[in-house]
Amino acid sequence: MPRKHLVDKLPKDVRIIDYAPGEFKPLFVSSKDVEKVVIGWSKKTAANLRSQKKGPRYYLVGGTPYYRIEDLDEYFSRYLVKTTD
């Protein structure tokens, strides 16, 4: 019988920074700078999720984890809560 995976709850104040049209949007962000891109999501939370093999996809370059902005957006978009408004 397959094991059930518990989904970690996200902090309530997590949001990805919106970039204005024409503004430079980086392709990747290092794990130490991830909290500058995803407001309310700390680099320690990112590290904890990586150690558990959970969270958004990441890439290791020279031992430093990097996140693709699209992967962060996709990961946090999965947890959309639809409201009646």
N, C-alpha and C positions, 0 to 999 in steps of 0.2 A: 504494500500500500504506500503511495507516495506521501512524503512528508508535507505538511502544510507550512507555507512560509508566512511569517508574520510581517506585515508591512509597518515599517517605522513611521511614527507620526512626525510630520514636519512642523517646525516652529511656526507659529501663527503669523509672524511678521516677515516671512520669506517672500521676496519678490526679485525678479531679474530687472536690472536697469534697462530702461527704454532709451534707445538712441534716436536722436533727431535725424530726419532725412538729410543725407549728405555728410553726416557726422561719421568719423572713423569708428568702425566696429571691429575689434580684434577677433582673429580666428581662434586663438587659443589663449588661455590664462593659466598661469602657474598655480599650484595648490596654495602657495603662500599668499597669492593675490586674489583668491576666489571670493573672499568676503567683500572685496571692492566691487565685484560684478553681481553677486547674488546677495542682496541686502538681507541680513538676518541669518545667514548661513555661515558659520565660522570655519576657519581652516582646520580646527580641531575636529569638528563634526565630519568634515570631508575625510580627514585622516582615519577617524574611527570607522566610517563606512567602508573605506578602502581596505582596512585590515579585516573586515568581516566579509569582503567580496560582495558588497552591496553598493548602492548609490549609482551615480552616473558613470558612464564609461570614462576612462582616462588613459593617457599615454605616458609611458616612462621614457624620458630622454635624459641620458646621463645621470640616472638615478632620481631625477626630479619629476614628480607627476604633473602632467598638464591636462587640463580639461578643454575640450572644444566647446565653444559657446553654444553651438547648435545642440550638442549633447546635453548641456545643462538645461537649455530651454525645453528640450524634449522630456527630460527627467522630471522637471518640476511641473510640466504641463499635464503629466499623467494624473496628478492629484487634484484636478479641478473639482471644485464643489459647486454644483449648480444650485442656484437659489431661485426663489419665486419672483423676485423683482426683475 
